[in-house]
Amino acid sequence: MSARARAGGALLGALLLVALTLRGPLVAPAPVIDQVAGTLGLTSSAAGLLTGLGVLCFATLTPLAALALGRAGTTRMLALALLAILGGTLLRSFGGVPGAFVGTVVVGAAITVGNVGVPVVVARDFPTRVPRVMGLYSAVMNAGAWLTTLGTAPLAGLVGWRWALTAWGLLALLALVVWLRVAGDGPWRATGRAATRAAAVAAAPGAAGAALPAPTAPTAEPPRVPLVHRPVTWLLCLTFVGQASSYMGVTAWLPSVLHDASGLGRGGAGAAASLFQLFGVLGSVLAPAALARRVPPRAVVLGIAACWLSLPLGLLLAPGAWVAWAVLGGLAQGANFVVLFTVVAAVADSPAEVRRLSATVQTVGYAVAAATPSVLGALHEATAGWTAPLVAVVGLLGLAATTHTLAAGRLPHR
């Protein structure tokens, strides 16, 4: 193996270790949310903000993250992001009520930088393997969410929720050490105009981790029809509202639902909810495979919608079969994400429009998704049960299924 190939492999390993930290710290409070709320004296809606605020950062800070990456370079900014994840995790655990919310914002802002920065490196240093590396990136992020969802409650049982949440910050510390060793002094540093161009290419799809085709030089020609005047833009925005809101709502409250409705202990509920994250990894692989095998896009979307809807409907009607609902919902959330951004790439008129359309879809979707955990928590508190929150998720998924089916009609059936 050549020195260049070894260096590339080392960079890929460091990059995936960074990716492992880009979802876990955000979802870690979910398995112990009742303990966190009880200790800090938070209502259910306020506790939901411990997830929602991080997602709000995705919606509002992506342009600033791209600008910072362009000026300071990916190596430096990703290192700072990992350090901020560790610092924000500590503040969230030990800073009382103000620290919990400020720390969540710090973690969300740092992850936003990672969301943009990792695809910048992928587009720049793996130009012939973008779909494959982006797929690995998305899968590892899901794996990070699965690991923290699975392990937080058992850790909390041993050392308390504060140290359990802090423990996941050690992954960021490990990633920081490896990242600086591999990328800090190597040929991978991107600064100035080169990084600015890379950030502009990767910022929109990177924020969502979609495996889009390798970017090419943007054209100077404006789109034939402004994006805001195209019906497909709003179909995709509404689809992502339903997808992202349902994902964040389920991630935040599924352990609590399983504990209350299925009689699982705290540790068992966290482990059960981790299936939702774990099978998202598989779903993100199966959906592109189905499209590659000439399955009609609308059939794929309808199949995904049926699996996604089975999670809230199953928990309402047959909570004892929670394993099946968590597995089907997990497959669907991973698959739906990939198919949605495949449609984004297919309906755009140029690479530049792919970026603009993707940015529009994500900004709208994440802005709504940021409020969803808090709203579902308020519904739970107001009704003293999980029926109303689960019905709300059914409504969001019904919206996504309808608009996604309409939008998928624009995707060519090859």
FENGI-V228161 format. One record per pair of residues at least 12 apart in sequence whose C-alpha atoms are under 8 Angstrom apart, sorted by sequence separation. I is the first residue (numbers start at 1). J is the second residue. D is the distance in whole Angstrom. If there is no record, write none. Layout:
BEGIN
I,J,D
I,J,D
END
This chain:
BEGIN
91,103,5
92,104,6
122,134,7
152,164,6
377,389,8
90,103,7
152,165,7
256,269,7
287,300,8
312,325,8
344,357,7
376,389,5
33,47,7
88,102,8
89,103,6
201,215,7
255,269,5
258,272,8
311,325,4
344,358,7
88,103,4
89,104,7
119,134,7
255,270,5
258,273,8
310,325,6
311,326,6
87,103,8
88,104,6
376,392,8
88,105,8
255,272,7
311,328,7
341,358,7
88,106,5
89,107,7
255,273,6
310,328,7
311,329,5
87,106,8
88,107,5
254,273,6
310,329,7
148,168,7
308,328,7
309,329,7
29,50,7
30,51,8
85,106,7
86,107,8
307,328,5
308,329,5
29,51,8
84,106,7
85,107,5
251,273,8
307,329,6
308,330,8
84,107,7
308,331,8
27,51,7
307,331,8
308,332,5
26,51,6
85,110,6
307,332,6
308,333,7
84,110,6
85,111,7
304,331,8
305,332,7
26,54,7
82,110,7
304,332,5
81,110,5
304,333,8
80,110,8
81,111,7
304,335,7
81,113,6
304,336,6
81,114,7
78,113,7
301,336,7
77,113,7
78,114,6
301,339,8
78,117,7
77,117,8
78,118,8
74,117,6
69,113,8
74,120,8
65,112,7
66,113,7
74,121,7
283,330,7
284,331,8
53,101,8
57,105,7
61,109,7
65,113,5
69,117,7
275,323,8
279,327,6
283,331,4
287,335,5
279,328,8
282,331,6
283,332,6
286,335,7
287,336,8
50,100,7
54,104,6
58,108,7
62,112,6
66,116,7
276,326,5
280,330,5
281,331,8
283,333,7
284,334,5
285,335,7
288,338,7
50,101,6
53,104,7
54,105,6
57,108,6
58,109,7
61,112,7
62,113,7
65,116,7
66,117,8
272,323,7
275,326,6
276,327,6
279,330,5
280,331,5
283,334,5
284,335,5
287,338,7
288,339,7
49,101,8
53,105,6
56,108,8
57,109,6
275,327,6
276,328,8
278,330,7
279,331,5
280,332,7
282,334,7
283,335,4
284,336,8
287,339,7
51,104,8
54,107,7
55,108,7
273,326,7
276,329,6
277,330,6
280,333,6
281,334,6
284,337,7
50,104,6
54,108,4
58,112,5
62,116,7
261,315,8
272,326,8
276,330,4
280,334,4
284,338,6
53,108,7
54,109,7
57,112,7
275,330,7
276,331,8
279,334,8
280,335,7
40,96,7
40,97,6
262,319,6
261,319,7
262,320,6
25,85,8
262,322,8
21,82,8
258,319,8
125,188,7
347,410,7
18,82,8
25,89,7
258,322,8
340,404,7
343,407,7
346,410,8
347,411,7
343,408,6
346,411,6
346,412,8
343,410,7
93,161,8
94,162,7
343,411,6
93,162,5
93,163,7
138,209,6
316,387,7
93,165,7
137,209,7
138,210,7
93,166,7
138,211,8
124,198,7
316,390,7
120,195,8
123,198,7
134,209,7
135,210,8
315,390,8
89,165,7
90,166,6
134,210,7
135,211,6
89,166,6
121,198,8
134,211,5
313,390,8
26,104,8
120,198,5
134,212,8
312,390,5
313,391,8
90,169,8
120,199,6
123,202,7
132,211,8
312,391,7
86,166,8
89,169,6
131,211,5
26,107,7
120,201,7
130,211,7
131,212,6
312,393,7
313,394,7
25,107,7
26,108,7
117,199,7
120,202,5
130,212,8
131,213,6
312,394,6
86,169,5
116,199,7
119,202,6
120,203,8
130,213,7
131,214,7
85,169,7
86,170,7
119,203,8
130,214,6
117,202,8
309,394,6
86,172,6
116,202,6
117,203,8
120,206,8
128,214,8
247,333,7
85,172,7
86,173,7
116,203,5
119,206,5
127,214,6
23,111,8
115,203,8
116,204,8
118,206,7
309,397,6
22,111,5
83,172,7
117,206,8
308,397,7
309,398,8
82,172,5
83,173,7
116,206,5
119,209,8
243,333,7
82,173,7
115,206,6
116,207,5
123,214,7
22,114,7
115,207,5
123,215,7
305,397,7
22,115,7
82,175,7
83,176,7
115,208,7
243,336,8
305,398,8
82,176,6
115,209,7
243,337,7
19,114,8
112,207,7
18,114,8
305,401,6
79,176,6
19,118,7
302,401,7
18,118,8
79,179,7
240,340,8
301,401,7
79,180,7
239,340,8
15,118,7
301,404,7
302,405,7
75,179,8
236,340,7
301,405,6
75,180,8
298,405,6
301,408,7
75,183,6
76,184,8
236,344,8
75,184,6
157,267,8
298,408,6
297,408,6
298,409,6
297,409,7
75,188,8
153,266,6
154,267,5
75,189,6
153,267,5
297,411,7
74,189,7
75,190,7
297,412,8
73,189,7
74,190,6
297,413,7
24,141,8
28,145,8
73,190,5
74,191,7
153,270,6
296,413,6
19,137,6
23,141,6
27,145,6
31,149,6
73,191,4
152,270,7
295,413,8
19,138,8
22,141,6
23,142,7
30,149,7
72,191,6
73,192,7
151,270,7
294,413,6
16,136,8
20,140,6
21,141,7
24,144,5
25,145,8
28,148,5
32,152,7
71,191,6
72,192,7
150,270,5
151,271,7
245,365,7
249,369,8
253,373,7
294,414,6
16,137,6
19,140,6
20,141,5
23,144,6
24,145,4
27,148,7
28,149,6
31,152,6
32,153,6
70,191,6
71,192,5
74,195,7
149,270,6
150,271,4
240,361,7
244,365,6
245,366,7
248,369,6
252,373,6
19,141,5
22,144,8
23,145,5
24,146,8
27,149,7
31,153,6
69,191,8
70,192,6
71,193,8
73,195,6
149,271,7
150,272,8
240,362,7
244,366,6
248,370,8
292,414,8
20,143,7
21,144,6
24,147,7
25,148,8
29,152,8
70,193,7
150,273,7
237,360,7
241,364,7
242,365,8
245,368,7
246,369,8
249,372,6
16,140,7
20,144,5
24,148,5
28,152,6
32,156,8
70,194,8
71,195,7
149,273,7
150,274,5
233,357,7
237,361,5
240,364,8
241,365,4
245,369,4
248,372,7
249,373,5
253,377,8
19,144,8
24,149,8
36,161,7
70,195,5
71,196,7
149,274,5
236,361,6
237,362,7
240,365,5
241,366,7
244,369,6
245,370,7
248,373,6
35,161,7
69,195,7
70,196,4
223,349,7
240,366,8
246,372,8
69,196,7
70,197,7
147,274,7
210,337,7
211,338,7
223,350,8
237,364,6
238,365,7
241,368,6
245,372,6
249,376,7
70,198,8
146,274,5
149,277,8
210,338,6
233,361,7
237,365,6
241,369,7
32,161,7
67,196,7
70,199,6
145,274,8
146,275,7
212,341,7
257,386,7
66,196,7
69,199,7
146,276,8
211,341,8
212,342,7
223,353,7
227,357,7
146,277,5
210,341,6
211,342,8
219,350,7
67,199,8
145,277,6
146,278,5
210,342,8
218,350,7
219,351,8
66,199,5
145,278,8
212,345,7
218,351,6
219,352,7
66,200,7
143,277,7
217,351,8
218,352,5
142,277,6
143,278,6
216,351,7
29,165,7
142,278,7
205,341,8
215,351,7
28,165,6
66,203,6
142,280,6
143,281,7
142,281,6
25,165,8
63,203,8
62,203,7
139,280,8
140,281,8
62,204,8
139,281,5
25,168,7
138,281,8
139,282,8
24,168,8
25,169,7
249,393,8
62,207,7
139,284,7
138,284,8
246,393,6
58,207,7
135,284,8
21,171,7
135,285,8
205,355,7
246,396,7
20,171,8
21,172,6
201,352,8
204,355,5
245,396,7
246,397,7
203,355,8
204,356,7
202,355,8
205,358,6
243,396,8
18,172,7
21,175,8
201,355,7
204,358,5
205,359,7
208,362,7
242,396,5
243,397,7
204,359,5
207,362,8
241,396,8
242,397,5
203,359,8
242,398,8
18,175,5
242,399,6
243,400,6
17,175,6
18,176,8
204,362,8
242,400,5
241,400,7
239,399,7
240,400,7
14,175,7
18,179,8
238,399,7
239,400,4
238,400,6
239,401,7
14,178,6
15,179,7
239,403,6
14,179,5
238,403,7
239,404,6
236,403,7
11,179,8
14,182,7
235,403,5
236,404,7
235,404,7
11,182,6
235,406,7
236,407,7
10,182,7
11,183,7
235,407,6
232,407,6
52,248,8
51,248,8
51,252,7
48,252,7
30,251,7
31,252,8
30,252,5
34,256,8
29,252,8
30,253,6
33,256,8
27,251,7
30,254,8
31,255,5
27,252,7
30,255,7
31,256,7
30,256,8
32,266,8
31,266,7
31,267,8
31,269,7
31,270,5
59,362,7
60,363,7
59,363,5
58,363,8
59,364,7
59,365,8
59,366,5
60,367,8
58,366,7
59,367,5
56,366,6
55,366,6
56,367,6
55,367,7
56,369,8
55,369,7
56,370,5
55,370,5
56,371,8
54,370,7
52,369,7
53,370,6
52,370,4
53,371,8
51,370,8
52,371,6
52,372,7
49,370,8
52,373,6
49,371,7
51,373,7
52,374,7
48,372,8
49,373,7
48,373,5
49,374,5
48,374,4
47,374,7
48,375,8
45,373,7
46,374,6
48,376,8
45,374,4
48,377,6
44,374,7
45,375,6
47,377,8
45,376,7
46,377,8
45,377,4
44,377,5
45,378,5
44,378,6
44,380,8
45,381,8
44,381,6
43,381,8
END
